[in-house]
Amino acid sequence: MLAVLLVAFGVAVVAAGQRDSGPPPLPGVERLGPEPGEPVAGYLSRAATSLPVPGTGPAWALVQLEDHLDAATAAALTQDVRLSRVVLRVPLPRVQTALLTRPVPGQRPAGEIAAAMRSAAGDRQAVAVTGRAGQVADAEAQRLRGGCSCVVALLVRGDHAALERLATHGQVRAVHAARIGTPPQGLALAPLLPEQREAAGPVPDDGPVP
């Protein structure tokens, strides 16, 4: 199952769509994203009701995308919110690839997301594995270094109006907001992948590595 625990301003790498959901979130941690195996339709309905009540202040929210976006397109979504982290994933047909998160200052989103891709490329290139896993890491590094359309989710902070506008954007699939007052270090991010259409289950991993 898909799972990724992103501690505030930390870095995490997991295989997207892996079967083992890993350890449950720590006590006091709020999960943003579907539960393992949760039906997508139910999750989308649940996320839609999570936005903060108007007038109650800003909240952290996980913006999950309809498809993988490039840095400039993803950055354009953050005009009315504060960008804090970007979640990256290289889309390879029927190949499980890693979810990678990077903190960003949020001052110049397009450049910061592009820099996050280059940083992630270096990490994937440095992976000391062989066989299929090594081939996947090499393919990921090459595409990230080339500025691929690899943004799959964004962690942002905004008020009701800003998050509602994001939720209705054509490139946004879901905006899942945390409870007001939840600090970023109290969030576990588990973004819904674009190809997960029925349930938040494993994605195929039987295709050739490009």
N, C-alpha and C positions, 0 to 999 in steps of 0.2 A: 504494500500500500504506500501511497505517497505520504511522506512525512518529512518535515524539516523544522528544527527548532533553532530559531535565530535569536540569540541573546543580543540585547541592545548594543549597537555599534560594534558587534563582533562579526565574525566571518564563519559561514557554514557551508559545507559541501555534502550533498547526499545524492544518491541516484534517484532521479525523478521516476515515480511510478514503481518503486521497489515493493516487493510483497510484504516484507516485515515493516510494520509501522514504527518500530523502535520503542523506546521507553515512553511512557505517558508524560505529558507536561508536568513539570514540578508543581508542588502546591503553591497556589497564589499566581500561577501563570494562566493567562487567558489565551485560548487558541483562536486565531483568525484563519479561516479556511474550513473546508469540509472535514468532517470526521472520516476516518478510514471506512470505505464501503458505503458512505452516505449517498443516497440518490441525488443526482445533480439538481433535479427540479426542486426537491425539498430544500436543498442547501441554498439555492438562489432565492427562494421565498424567504428563508430565514435571514439571509444577509440583507435583503431589502428592508426588513423591519428593524435592523440594528442601528440605523442612523440616529444621531443624537436629536433630541427634541429641540425644535427651534427655540433659541434664547437661552439654552443651557450651557453654551460654551463649546469650544472645539474638542475633537476627539481624534485619536489615532485610528487609521483605517487602512486596510489592505485592499488595494485596487488591483483587481484581477482582469486580465485582458482577453479579448476574443481571439487574438492571435499574437504571435511573437512580433514585437515592434523594434525598429531601429532606435538609436539613441535620440535623434532629433524628434521623431514622432512621439516617442514616449514622454520626452521632456515637455512637449507642447501641452500635455494633459495636466501639468502641474502649475499652471499659471496662477490659479486661485488658492493653492494649498502649499503647505511646506513639505518638501520632499526630504525624507530622512534616510531611506534605504532603497536599493534596487535589487530585485531578484532576477537573475539571469539563467537562461537555459538554452542550449544549442539544439534546435529542432532537427533531428535526423530521422528519416522515415523508418519506423519499426525498430528503433534503437533507443534503449534507455540511456539518457544522458543526465548529467549532474545538475542539480539546482545549486546555484552559487549566489550568495548575498554579499553585498558591499555597502557599507555606510557611505553616505555622500553629504557634503555640507549643505546642499540645497540652494546655493547662491547662483550658480550657473549650471542648471540641470543638464543641458545637452552635453557640455564639455565634461561634466563630472561623470555622467553615465558612460560616455565614450572612454574616459580614463578607467572607470571601473571594469569595463570590458577588457582593456589591455592588461590590467592587474590580474583579472581572472584567467586570462590567457596564459600568463606566466605561471600561475599556480597549476593549471592543467598540464602545461608542458613539463613541469617539474615532477609530475606524479611518477613514482618509481614502481610501475607495474608493467607486466608484459602480457602477451596474448591479446585477447579481444579487449580487455579493459584498457590496456595501453594504447591500442589502436583508436579506441573511442576518445581517450584523453587527447591524443594527438590531433584528431579531427576537430575536437572542440576548440583546442588552442588555436588552430589555424583559422577557424571561422570567427572566433572572438577577436583575434588580432586584426582580422579584415573588416571589423565593424559590422558584423552580421545583424540581422533582425532577431535579437536574442533576449529582449526584455519581456518577461512573462508576468511580472507583478511589481507594484510599487508600494512602499509604506509611506503614507502621507499623514498630515495633520490638518484638519480643517473643521469649519463649523457646518451646521446642517445645510445651509444653502449651497456652499461649495461642494460638499460631498454629494448632495442630491444632483447637482449639475453633472458631476463626474459620472454618477450612476446612470444617467440617461445618455451619455456619450456613446456614439455608435461603435467605438473601438473598445469600450469597457464592458466586460461581462458581469462583473459583480463588484460592489463596494461593501466590505464587511467591516463595520466600525466596532471598536472596543468600547467598553464602558468608560464614561467620562471619569477622568482621574487616574486611569490605569497608566502607569509609566511605561516607557518603551521597553525597559528591561523586564517588564512583566508580560510580554507578548510572545507567543509561539506562532510562527507563520507557517501555514501549510497551503500554499496557493493551489487553486484548481487549475489543472493544465488545459490548454485549448482543446486537446483531443479527447478529454474526458467528458463525454456527452450523456452517458447513462448513469454512471456511478463513479465515485472517487476511488476507483480501483486501479490495479496495475496496468500499465501501458505495454504494448507488445515489445519484445526484445529478441525478435527472430530474423531481423533484416541484416543485410550485409553492411559493414562499416565503410562509408565512402572513402 
